[in-house]
Structures are given as structure tokens and as C-alpha cells.
Amino acid sequence: MEVGTVSELERSLTIERIQAGLARARREGKRLGRPRVTEDKVSKVRSLIADGVGIHRAARLAGCGVSVVQRIRANPAAN
């Protein structure tokens, strides 16, 4: 058996296992994906940004990630 064939087989088995796990999680009613940012956190981030607080500090004070603060700062009308 060639190395490429083995890799292909391993990849297809991995995909099958992932799909089975996701299907089981959905059947059990589990929520998949990233958790939503609450409106409380969004408003806290907006007020911190308006007060001139930096991105990293705003994230720490609001209890969210830096990328969340960056996304809110880049598009203040959305979220």
C-alpha cells in the first residue's frame, strides 16, 4: 500500500469519526460552535472603548477575548 493511500484512508476515517461525534452531540441537544457574546458584554465593551480604554484592557475588564473587542470596535453599529 502506498503512503498516499494510507493517508487518504486515515483522513476519511477521521472525517467519519468527526461527523459521527457531531451527529451524536446534535442528537443529545448540545450547542455547537462558539458561544454568543451577551448584550451586557457588548455594551460594557462599547462603554470601555468610548472611555478610551485599550483593546487588551477592555477585553480583560469585560471578561471576553481581544478579538471580540476588536470586532465590536471595528463595527460599533452591529453585534
Backbone as ProteinMPNN parsed JSONL, in Angstrom:
{"seq_chain_A": "MEVGTVSELERSLTIERIQAGLARARREGKRLGRPRVTEDKVSKVRSLIADGVGIHRAARLAGCGVSVVQRIRANPAAN", "coords_chain_A": {"N_chain_A": [[0.837, -1.171, 0.0], [0.547, 2.19, -0.817], [1.933, 5.227, 0.554], [0.392, 7.506, 0.187], [-2.144, 6.408, -0.196], [-2.637, 5.262, 2.288], [-2.664, 7.568, 3.846], [-4.902, 8.833, 2.772], [-6.907, 7.024, 3.518], [-6.737, 7.191, 6.33], [-7.471, 9.856, 6.661], [-10.125, 9.842, 5.713], [-11.284, 8.155, 7.615], [-10.951, 9.714, 9.903], [-12.59, 11.913, 9.284], [-15.075, 10.608, 9.203], [-15.329, 9.84, 11.907], [-15.405, 12.344, 13.161], [-17.758, 13.435, 12.04], [-19.617, 11.589, 13.039], [-19.407, 12.07, 15.777], [-20.262, 14.749, 15.922], [-22.893, 14.441, 15.023], [-23.923, 12.845, 17.088], [-23.698, 14.646, 19.232], [-25.512, 16.604, 18.406], [-27.896, 15.114, 18.453], [-28.083, 14.727, 21.184], [-28.729, 17.206, 21.94], [-26.871, 19.195, 22.392], [-25.218, 22.353, 22.299], [-23.499, 23.592, 19.556], [-20.472, 25.085, 18.366], [-19.095, 28.433, 18.722], [-19.694, 30.218, 21.754], [-22.241, 32.712, 22.081], [-21.769, 36.256, 22.371], [-22.858, 38.047, 25.1], [-25.357, 40.626, 25.364], [-24.896, 42.329, 27.457], [-22.106, 42.202, 27.796], [-21.312, 43.247, 25.352], [-22.283, 45.885, 25.51], [-20.786, 46.745, 27.692], [-18.184, 46.601, 26.649], [-18.427, 48.494, 24.602], [-18.81, 50.837, 26.119], [-16.387, 50.944, 27.499], [-14.589, 51.261, 25.371], [-15.46, 53.724, 24.447], [-14.672, 55.269, 26.573], [-12.015, 55.377, 26.164], [-10.363, 53.259, 26.792], [-7.87, 50.779, 26.245], [-7.625, 48.035, 23.854], [-6.775, 45.474, 24.865], [-7.005, 45.811, 27.639], [-9.723, 46.456, 27.837], [-10.83, 44.048, 27.007], [-10.016, 42.38, 29.095], [-11.293, 43.603, 31.304], [-13.983, 43.389, 30.562], [-14.271, 40.707, 30.416], [-13.963, 39.071, 28.17], [-12.731, 37.954, 24.946], [-9.901, 39.328, 23.141], [-10.321, 39.481, 20.408], [-13.075, 39.727, 20.272], [-13.472, 42.289, 21.291], [-12.103, 43.748, 19.346], [-13.714, 43.196, 17.116], [-16.13, 44.408, 17.88], [-15.284, 47.026, 18.129], [-14.509, 47.605, 15.503], [-16.907, 47.508, 14.142], [-19.175, 49.213, 15.302], [-21.952, 49.558, 15.118], [-23.13, 47.103, 14.669], [-23.579, 43.798, 16.145]], "CA_chain_A": [[0.0, 0.0, 0.0], [1.32, 3.423, -0.895], [1.779, 6.17, 1.655], [-0.746, 8.368, -0.15], [-3.372, 5.645, 0.009], [-2.81, 5.155, 3.735], [-3.056, 8.908, 4.313], [-6.271, 9.047, 2.335], [-7.747, 6.187, 4.359], [-6.746, 7.787, 7.663], [-8.24, 11.098, 6.586], [-11.549, 9.523, 5.599], [-11.709, 7.637, 8.915], [-11.031, 10.863, 10.81], [-13.797, 12.667, 8.912], [-16.23, 9.823, 9.645], [-15.423, 9.932, 13.369], [-15.83, 13.703, 13.49], [-19.166, 13.553, 11.665], [-20.401, 10.787, 13.981], [-19.41, 12.787, 17.046], [-21.131, 15.922, 15.779], [-24.273, 13.96, 14.941], [-24.306, 12.424, 18.438], [-23.87, 15.856, 20.038], [-26.769, 17.235, 17.987], [-28.98, 14.28, 18.978], [-28.153, 14.945, 22.627], [-29.193, 18.566, 22.153], [-25.784, 20.081, 22.796], [-24.993, 23.505, 21.431], [-22.218, 23.506, 18.867], [-19.918, 26.352, 17.923], [-18.663, 29.403, 19.73], [-20.798, 30.828, 22.495], [-22.583, 34.077, 21.711], [-21.393, 37.299, 23.312], [-24.093, 38.617, 25.642], [-25.549, 42.057, 25.124], [-24.249, 43.024, 28.577], [-20.676, 42.325, 27.498], [-21.166, 44.153, 24.212], [-22.454, 47.26, 25.982], [-19.641, 47.069, 28.551], [-17.048, 46.853, 25.751], [-18.669, 49.78, 23.933], [-18.568, 51.941, 27.049], [-14.948, 50.989, 27.761], [-13.946, 51.839, 24.185], [-15.821, 55.15, 24.442], [-13.875, 55.912, 27.627], [-10.627, 55.418, 25.734], [-9.604, 52.113, 27.299], [-7.256, 49.996, 25.18], [-8.278, 46.78, 23.473], [-6.442, 44.384, 25.782], [-7.582, 46.102, 28.952], [-11.181, 46.348, 27.697], [-11.147, 42.62, 26.974], [-9.826, 41.844, 30.444], [-12.326, 44.159, 32.18], [-15.297, 42.895, 30.144], [-14.306, 39.253, 30.536], [-14.112, 38.452, 26.851], [-11.493, 37.897, 24.204], [-9.438, 40.521, 22.422], [-10.948, 39.502, 19.088], [-14.438, 40.232, 20.446], [-13.35, 43.746, 21.425], [-11.723, 44.268, 18.026], [-14.875, 43.111, 16.238], [-17.086, 45.427, 18.307], [-14.685, 48.329, 17.82], [-14.497, 47.791, 14.047], [-18.265, 47.672, 13.637], [-19.932, 49.555, 16.501], [-23.403, 49.516, 14.91], [-23.565, 45.709, 14.685], [-23.418, 42.988, 17.372]], "C_chain_A": [[0.89, 1.245, 0.0], [1.023, 4.335, 0.286], [0.572, 7.075, 1.411], [-2.072, 7.685, 0.101], [-3.671, 5.512, 1.502], [-3.274, 6.49, 4.308], [-4.508, 9.203, 3.974], [-7.252, 8.261, 3.205], [-7.857, 6.778, 5.769], [-7.602, 9.049, 7.68], [-9.732, 10.808, 6.511], [-12.089, 8.949, 6.91], [-11.869, 8.767, 9.935], [-12.293, 11.66, 10.545], [-15.041, 11.93, 9.383], [-16.42, 9.926, 11.153], [-15.908, 11.31, 13.806], [-17.316, 13.87, 13.199], [-20.057, 12.772, 12.623], [-20.498, 11.488, 15.332], [-20.306, 14.007, 17.015], [-22.599, 15.519, 15.731], [-24.773, 13.539, 16.313], [-24.565, 13.642, 19.326], [-25.178, 16.554, 19.687], [-27.968, 16.454, 18.517], [-29.184, 14.506, 20.468], [-28.555, 16.374, 22.969], [-28.115, 19.539, 22.602], [-25.634, 21.207, 21.789], [-23.597, 23.401, 20.841], [-21.76, 24.906, 18.47], [-19.533, 27.251, 19.076], [-19.863, 29.96, 20.472], [-21.013, 32.278, 22.055], [-22.105, 35.044, 22.792], [-22.687, 37.961, 23.787], [-24.153, 40.114, 25.37], [-24.921, 42.881, 26.244], [-22.764, 43.244, 28.302], [-20.434, 43.299, 26.357], [-21.285, 45.596, 24.675], [-21.301, 47.682, 26.886], [-18.417, 47.401, 27.694], [-17.216, 48.203, 25.065], [-18.385, 50.952, 24.864], [-17.085, 52.067, 27.382], [-14.195, 51.632, 26.593], [-14.223, 53.341, 24.135], [-15.031, 55.932, 25.484], [-12.395, 55.954, 27.291], [-9.75, 54.295, 26.266], [-9.069, 51.319, 26.114], [-7.948, 48.649, 24.978], [-8.022, 45.676, 24.489], [-7.066, 44.599, 27.164], [-9.102, 45.992, 28.911], [-11.607, 44.884, 27.697], [-11.051, 42.021, 28.376], [-10.952, 42.321, 31.376], [-13.722, 43.623, 31.843], [-15.411, 41.379, 30.265], [-14.549, 38.55, 29.218], [-12.759, 38.463, 26.155], [-11.171, 39.189, 23.475], [-10.127, 40.617, 21.059], [-12.388, 40.0, 19.163], [-14.413, 41.758, 20.517], [-13.005, 44.365, 20.071], [-12.913, 44.269, 17.081], [-15.903, 44.187, 16.591], [-16.572, 46.819, 17.941], [-14.725, 48.626, 16.32], [-15.89, 48.064, 13.492], [-19.19, 47.986, 14.808], [-21.451, 49.475, 16.339], [-23.947, 48.089, 15.002], [-23.367, 45.102, 16.072], [-24.574, 43.189, 18.23]], "O_chain_A": [[1.869, 1.32, 0.743], [-0.019, 4.218, 0.932], [-0.182, 7.371, 2.338], [-3.022, 8.317, 0.561], [-4.82, 5.635, 1.926], [-4.168, 6.535, 5.154], [-5.25, 9.752, 4.788], [-8.304, 8.777, 3.584], [-8.951, 6.853, 6.33], [-8.369, 9.274, 8.617], [-10.522, 11.47, 7.185], [-13.23, 9.226, 7.279], [-12.809, 8.769, 10.73], [-12.992, 12.044, 11.483], [-15.966, 12.551, 9.906], [-17.545, 10.083, 11.627], [-16.728, 11.424, 14.717], [-18.054, 14.395, 14.033], [-21.137, 13.239, 12.982], [-21.558, 11.494, 15.956], [-21.03, 14.273, 17.974], [-23.449, 16.178, 16.329], [-25.912, 13.834, 16.676], [-25.536, 13.667, 20.082], [-25.877, 17.043, 20.575], [-28.944, 17.047, 18.977], [-30.312, 14.48, 20.961], [-28.705, 16.72, 24.141], [-28.427, 20.602, 23.14], [-25.886, 21.041, 20.596], [-22.628, 23.15, 21.558], [-22.58, 25.801, 18.264], [-19.631, 26.878, 20.245], [-20.928, 30.151, 19.885], [-20.062, 32.976, 21.702], [-22.044, 34.697, 23.972], [-23.51, 38.385, 22.975], [-23.131, 40.772, 25.173], [-24.465, 44.001, 26.012], [-22.23, 44.328, 28.542], [-19.481, 44.077, 26.381], [-20.482, 46.442, 24.281], [-20.881, 48.839, 26.858], [-17.7, 48.362, 27.973], [-16.259, 48.97, 24.956], [-17.789, 51.946, 24.45], [-16.579, 53.179, 27.531], [-13.287, 52.439, 26.794], [-13.335, 54.133, 23.82], [-14.754, 57.117, 25.301], [-11.602, 56.508, 28.052], [-8.523, 54.377, 26.195], [-9.743, 51.201, 25.091], [-8.735, 48.195, 25.808], [-8.961, 45.011, 24.927], [-7.589, 43.664, 27.771], [-9.708, 45.485, 29.856], [-12.614, 44.52, 28.305], [-11.915, 41.246, 28.786], [-11.498, 41.531, 32.145], [-14.546, 43.428, 32.737], [-16.512, 40.829, 30.223], [-15.26, 37.547, 29.162], [-11.765, 38.928, 26.714], [-12.041, 40.024, 23.226], [-10.475, 41.71, 20.611], [-12.874, 40.626, 18.221], [-15.227, 42.433, 19.886], [-13.564, 45.397, 19.699], [-13.111, 45.224, 16.329], [-16.481, 44.807, 15.699], [-17.335, 47.678, 17.498], [-14.949, 49.767, 15.916], [-16.039, 48.766, 12.492], [-19.92, 47.106, 15.263], [-22.165, 49.337, 17.332], [-25.104, 47.891, 15.374], [-23.036, 45.795, 17.034], [-24.649, 42.606, 19.312]]}, "name": "protein", "num_of_chains": 1, "seq": "MEVGTVSELERSLTIERIQAGLARARREGKRLGRPRVTEDKVSKVRSLIADGVGIHRAARLAGCGVSVVQRIRANPAAN"}
